Amino acid sequence: MHHARMRPQVVAHRGASHEIAEHTLGAYLEALDAGAEALECDVRLTADGHLVCVHDRDLRRTASIRGLVSTMDLAELNELDFAAWKNPWADLDDEAPDRDEALDRVLTLRKLLETVADYDRRVEVAIETKHPTRFGGLVEKRLVEMLREFGWHTAGAPVRVMSFSFTALQRVERLAPDVQLVQLVEKPTHWPMLRRVVGPDTIMGPGIAMLRDHPKVIESMARQDRQIHVWTVNNEADLDLCLKLGVRAVITDRPAFILDLLDQREEAAG
């Protein structure tokens, strides 16, 4: 039973984003169908105060236009196609099935949380707030307001808030002390400072490169049974490294592939 308990949670990074355009409803439904146990998303505020699931501050990469998320209203973003960039030749494929355009539009956090709340099994959501932003702490304020609407601001709720910004996580803690926090960390040199300030229940979220290159830092993070959640784990070697180091959640662009590998590992272990 010991090894079953150590199986890490598989978190779909921006949905099943290896196959389908990131942060679209289509990508998240694909991840749920694959059996992902949690979904990861980035959130930004629109000019009229809506939280939307978009990674970059500007829209060139994912919507093929110049413009900033923070300067556009939700209605304007709704006019854009957030999926075409992933498969630019789709229009030339006569045999491609007709797409439901609703799956390719900008996704609001509300719609994502409703989808999870209505799903037929428990699915968790890891929400990353992006900084710096022109709205400062308003992003966390709006996020916590929405979590309260869903009743997901209490201990045991299927949600956690992540950020590279320690200040942003402090804001969430003040507004909703029971929400689980994940301190994302990009460089090993940040850990000596962070270890003095992060709370004992804060999850640490290093990148996979840190596990490969600085395993001693990861061991230090994991002391006192602190949880480690790692991004972005997309291949077999990286998954095995996470298993070896006792990582509790793997954030992946390829949830179906990683779930399959974990099933194989469990079968082999008997």
N, C-alpha and C positions, 0 to 999 in steps of 0.2 A: 504493500500500500504506500510505502514511503515514496516510491518513484512517481506514482500517480499524483501525489500531492504536489510534487515539484514540477509538474508539467506547467510551463509558462502559459499565461493568457495570450492569445493571439489577437492583436489589435490591428485593424485595417487602417493603414496610413492614408488619409484622405479618401478612404474607400478602397475598392480593388483597383488602385490607381495605375498598376502596371498594365492592365488590360483596357481600362475605361477611363475617360478623362476625369482627373482628380476633382473631388469636392462636388461632383454632380450627383443628383439623386440616383442616377443609373449606376454609378460606381459604388454607392453605399448599398443599394439593393443587391448588387452582384456579390458584395462582401457578405451580406447577411445570408444569401442563398448558399454561399460556400461554407457557412458555419462559423464565421468570425465571432469571437466572444465579446469583442469591443470594437468601437469605431473611433478613429481619431479625426479631429478637424481643427482648422485654424479659423479664428473669427476676427472680423474687422467691422467697424461701424460705417454705415452709409451716411451721406450728408443729412438725411432725414431720420437718422437714429435707429435704423434696423441693423441687427447683427446678421452678417452674411458669412458663409463659409468660403473664404478666398485666402490664399496664401500670400501672394505678392501684393504690395501696396498699389502697384500700377497694373494695368490690364493688358499690356502688350502680349505677354506670353500666353495667357489662357483665354482671352477674348479678342485678340488680334486688333485692338484699337489702342490709341494713346488716351490716357486718362487715369485718374486716381480713384480708387474705390471711395475714399473719404470725401470726394467732391461731387459724387453722383448720388441721385436719389434711387431708391429701390426700383421705382418704375422704369428709370432709364437703364439700370442694370438688367432688368427683366427683358429688355429688347435684344439683349446680346446672346450670342451662341457661345457657351463655355465648353463645348465639346469638339467643335470642328477642327481645332488645332491638333487634336490627338490623332485624327485620321483624315488628313487633308484631301485624300483621293476618294473619299466615300461617295461623293456625287457621281463619280465615273463608274461605280460598281452597280451594274443593272440588276444584279442578283441580291444585293444587300436588302435586308428587310427594311420596311419603312420605320423610321425612328419616331418614338413618342417624344415630341419636342419638350414636353414638361420634364423629361429626364435630363435634358441638356442645358437647362436654364440655370441662372444663378440660384443657389440653394440658401434659403434662410436657415439660421440655427433653429428657429421655431419649428420649421417643417422637419428638420432632421430629428429633433427631440420628439416630435409627435410620432414620427415613423418608428422610433425606438420604443416609445411608450405603448404603442399599439401592437408591437411585435409579439409573437406567441411564445417567446422565451425571454429570459433576462439577457439583455445586451447592455453593456456599459459604454459610456461615452467619455473620451478624453479630449477636453477642449483646451486648445492652446490660444492664449491671447498674444497678439503680435505687438511688439514695441520696437522702436519708438513710433508713436502715432500722434496725429494732430489733436486727437481727443483725450490724450492722457488717460487719467483714471476713469473716465466715463465708460470705457469699454468694460472694465470689471464691474462697475456699478450696474450697467444694463444687464450684464451676464448674470449677476447674482439675482437681480429682479426676476429674470426669466426662470432661473432655477427655483425660486420661491413659488412662482406660478405653478410649476410642475410638482411642487412638494419635494424637490430634489436638493434642498439645502441642508438636509439633516444627515446624521450619521447613518451609514448603510445605503445611502442613495446610490444609484448606478452611474455616478458621474464623478469626474475629477477634473481639476483645473491645472493646466501646465503653463509654464512660461520660462523663458531664459531670464526674465526680469524678476529678481528677488523682491523688488518694490511692488511689482504687480501682484505677486502672490501674497505679500503682506496686506495689500488692500482687500483681497478676497478673504483672507483670514479675519480681518476686522469686520467685514460685512456678513460673513457666514462661517463662523469658527469651526463648524463640523464638516465642511466640505474638504475632501481629500485633496492635497496639493502635491504637485510634481515639479521639482526644481530641475529644469533642463540645464544641461551643462555641456559646453562645446569644447573647452580646453582643460587639460589636467591641471594647469596652473591656477584655475579658478577654485579648485577644491579646497586648498588650505584656508582660504578666506571663508568660503561657504560653510565649511564644517563647523565653524565657530558660531554661525548665525542661524542655520536652518533648524527648525524644530525637530524633535526626535521622531515624530510621526510623518515627516515630509519624505516622500518618495524621491529618490534621485534618478534623473533621466539622462545618462550619458549617451553619446553617439557610439556606434559600433567601432569606429576607428580607435576610440579610447580603450575599448576592451582589448583590441588587437595589440595596441602599442604600449598601453600602460596598465597591465592587469593588477599591479600593486595598488594603484589608485582606486581601482574598482573594489578590491578586497577591503581597503580602508573605508570606502563608502558603505559597504555591506555590513560593517560591524554593528553590534547591538541589533542584529536581525533587521536592519533597515532594508526596505524593498528597493530593488533596482529594476527600472523599466528602460529598455534599450531601443534606440532608433538607428538606422532603418535596416532591418534584418531581412535580406532578400535571397540569400543563398545558403547551401547546406553547411559549408564550413563555418559561417558566421552563426548559424543556429546552434551548431554543436559547441561552439565556444560559449554561447549564452547558457546552454544546458550545463556545461562544465562549471561555470561560475555561479550557478544558482539564480540566474536572472528570473524575475517573477512575471514579466510581461515583455513580449517582443512586438515591436511596432513594425509592420511590414507592408510593402506595396503589393505583395503576392500572398494574400491570406490563404487561398485554396492550396497553393504549393506548400506553404509552411505547415498548415494543418495536416496535410498528407504526410509530410516528413515526420511530424510528431507521432502520427498513428503508426507509421512504420517502426519508429524507435520503440514504441510501447509494445508492439507485436514481437519485435526481436527480443525485448527484455522479458517477455512472457508474463 
